[in-house]
């Protein structure tokens, strides 16, 4: 996933720069770029900073730091989304649903409470 701060043309340029890398390393480089963008530590352009990361990776000197937090956050978001979808499937009664039925309203309340707990 590309960092949010990149424009579509910057994303295209970044993709071209990363084409020689396997997906895992390319994502680590993008995650490191995203962490630096979020921290506001990049003094040049994002693409210039990415070129520097790529040079370090080619030289064998790249060590992911801030990108690890970006990756962990993305993985947590995926897990939460998977849990939310599973909870939705588990708490949605099959067939036609009568929204005015007290039991249906109670089940929805239980589902909503469980979803709120999982997202906290």
VOPAGU-2260 file (C-alpha; in pm, 1 decimal, decimal comma):
REM VOPAGU-2260
SITE   aa  ch    i         X         Y         Z
SITE  UNK   A    0       0,0       0,0       0,0
SITE  UNK   A    1     126,3     343,2     -89,0
SITE  UNK   A    2     147,3     619,1     170,8
SITE  UNK   A    3    -158,8     842,0     179,9
SITE  UNK   A    4      39,4    1158,8     117,7
SITE  UNK   A    5     144,8    1062,1    -234,9
SITE  UNK   A    6     -33,5    1198,7    -540,9
SITE  UNK   A    7    -135,2     958,2    -819,9
SITE  UNK   A    8     165,9    1063,5   -1030,4
SITE  UNK   A    9     398,8    1013,9    -732,1
SITE  UNK   A   10     248,3     668,4    -677,9
SITE  UNK   A   11     317,8     579,1   -1041,0
SITE  UNK   A   12     676,8     702,5   -1012,3
SITE  UNK   A   13     725,4     513,6    -685,9
SITE  UNK   A   14     586,6     193,7    -841,5
SITE  UNK   A   15     834,3     227,5   -1128,0
SITE  UNK   A   16    1120,8     271,0    -880,4
SITE  UNK   A   17    1015,5     -36,4    -681,8
SITE  UNK   A   18     956,4    -273,8    -973,8
SITE  UNK   A   19    1294,0    -447,8    -923,1
SITE  UNK   A   20    1212,0    -546,4    -563,1
SITE  UNK   A   21    1004,8    -835,8    -435,3
SITE  UNK   A   22     668,4    -735,8    -287,6
SITE  UNK   A   23     780,7    -776,9      73,5
SITE  UNK   A   24    1080,9    -545,9      48,2
SITE  UNK   A   25     891,6    -297,1    -168,8
SITE  UNK   A   26     619,4    -275,4      97,2
SITE  UNK   A   27     878,7    -230,2     371,8
SITE  UNK   A   28    1028,0      59,7     177,8
SITE  UNK   A   29     683,6     215,2     129,5
SITE  UNK   A   30     601,3     165,2     498,2
SITE  UNK   A   31     924,2     337,6     597,0
SITE  UNK   A   32     838,6     624,8     362,1
SITE  UNK   A   33     488,6     646,1     514,5
SITE  UNK   A   34     632,7     659,8     867,0
SITE  UNK   A   35     871,5     939,4     771,6
SITE  UNK   A   36     595,6    1133,2     594,7
SITE  UNK   A   37     372,6    1101,3     901,3
SITE  UNK   A   38     653,6    1214,7    1130,4
SITE  UNK   A   39     730,3    1511,6     906,5
SITE  UNK   A   40    1100,5    1429,6     894,2
SITE  UNK   A   41    1141,7    1437,5     515,2
SITE  UNK   A   42    1318,2    1756,5     407,4
SITE  UNK   A   43    1326,3    1670,1      35,7
SITE  UNK   A   44    1050,8    1530,4    -182,3
SITE  UNK   A   45     892,3    1197,2     -95,0
SITE  UNK   A   46    1026,9    1043,1    -414,0
SITE  UNK   A   47    1380,4    1163,2    -341,3
SITE  UNK   A   48    1356,2    1012,2       5,1
SITE  UNK   A   49    1229,3     686,8    -147,3
SITE  UNK   A   50    1529,2     686,3    -383,8
SITE  UNK   A   51    1752,7     711,2     -78,5
SITE  UNK   A   52    1574,7     417,6      84,4
SITE  UNK   A   53    1610,3     219,0    -237,9
SITE  UNK   A   54    1983,2     296,2    -252,0
SITE  UNK   A   55    2022,4     173,9     106,6
SITE  UNK   A   56    1826,9    -142,0      20,8
SITE  UNK   A   57    2046,8    -205,2    -284,5
SITE  UNK   A   58    2358,2    -152,2     -71,3
SITE  UNK   A   59    2225,0    -390,7     194,1
SITE  UNK   A   60    2203,7    -110,7     451,3
SITE  UNK   A   61    1825,6     -74,2     475,0
SITE  UNK   A   62    1686,2    -146,4     820,8
SITE  UNK   A   63    1313,3     -85,1     867,9
SITE  UNK   A   64    1240,4     129,4    1171,0
SITE  UNK   A   65     929,3     345,0    1164,8
SITE  UNK   A   66     785,6     132,4     887,3
SITE  UNK   A   67     740,6    -153,0    1133,2
SITE  UNK   A   68     475,2      48,4    1318,6
SITE  UNK   A   69     300,0     127,1     990,0
SITE  UNK   A   70     295,1    -242,7     901,1
SITE  UNK   A   71     168,8    -345,1    1246,7
SITE  UNK   A   72    -105,9     -84,2    1230,5
SITE  UNK   A   73    -217,4    -207,7     886,7
SITE  UNK   A   74    -222,5    -567,1    1013,8
SITE  UNK   A   75    -429,9    -465,1    1318,6
SITE  UNK   A   76    -675,8    -284,1    1091,7
SITE  UNK   A   77    -708,5    -596,6     875,3
SITE  UNK   A   78    -769,9    -811,5    1183,1
SITE  UNK   A   79   -1033,0    -570,9    1313,2
SITE  UNK   A   80   -1207,0    -563,5     976,1
SITE  UNK   A   81   -1204,5    -942,9     956,5
SITE  UNK   A   82   -1346,5    -966,7    1309,5
SITE  UNK   A   83   -1610,6    -704,7    1229,0
SITE  UNK   A   84   -1719,5    -895,1     919,4
SITE  UNK   A   85   -1730,1   -1223,3    1112,0
SITE  UNK   A   86   -1935,8   -1061,9    1389,0
SITE  UNK   A   87   -2172,6    -915,1    1133,8
SITE  UNK   A   88   -2224,5   -1257,0     973,9
SITE  UNK   A   89   -2265,9   -1424,3    1314,1
SITE  UNK   A   90   -2525,5   -1176,5    1438,6
SITE  UNK   A   91   -2730,2   -1131,9    1121,8
SITE  UNK   A   92   -3032,3   -1362,4    1127,7
SITE  UNK   A   93   -3107,1   -1536,4     795,6
SITE  UNK   A   94   -3414,5   -1457,9     587,5
SITE  UNK   A   95   -3647,5   -1161,2     606,6
SITE  UNK   A   96   -3579,9    -937,8     904,2
SITE  UNK   A   97   -3860,7    -758,3    1083,7
SITE  UNK   A   98   -3687,5    -446,9    1217,0
SITE  UNK   A   99   -3972,1    -389,7    1465,1
SITE  UNK   A  100   -3944,5    -732,5    1627,2
SITE  UNK   A  101   -3815,1    -686,7    1984,9
SITE  UNK   A  102   -3586,0    -989,3    1954,9
SITE  UNK   A  103   -3432,5    -853,4    1633,9
SITE  UNK   A  104   -3377,2    -514,4    1797,1
SITE  UNK   A  105   -3211,2    -684,2    2094,8
SITE  UNK   A  106   -2984,5    -893,9    1869,9
SITE  UNK   A  107   -2877,8    -581,2    1680,3
SITE  UNK   A  108   -2802,3    -407,2    2010,0
SITE  UNK   A  109   -2585,0    -700,6    2120,2
SITE  UNK   A  110   -2406,0    -705,0    1782,9
SITE  UNK   A  111   -2341,3    -329,4    1791,2
SITE  UNK   A  112   -2204,6    -350,7    2145,9
SITE  UNK   A  113   -1969,8    -635,7    2046,9
SITE  UNK   A  114   -1847,7    -441,3    1744,1
SITE  UNK   A  115   -1778,0    -133,3    1955,6
SITE  UNK   A  116   -1576,4    -342,1    2203,7
SITE  UNK   A  117   -1367,7    -497,0    1926,6
SITE  UNK   A  118   -1285,2    -161,5    1771,0
SITE  UNK   A  119   -1167,5      -9,7    2103,6
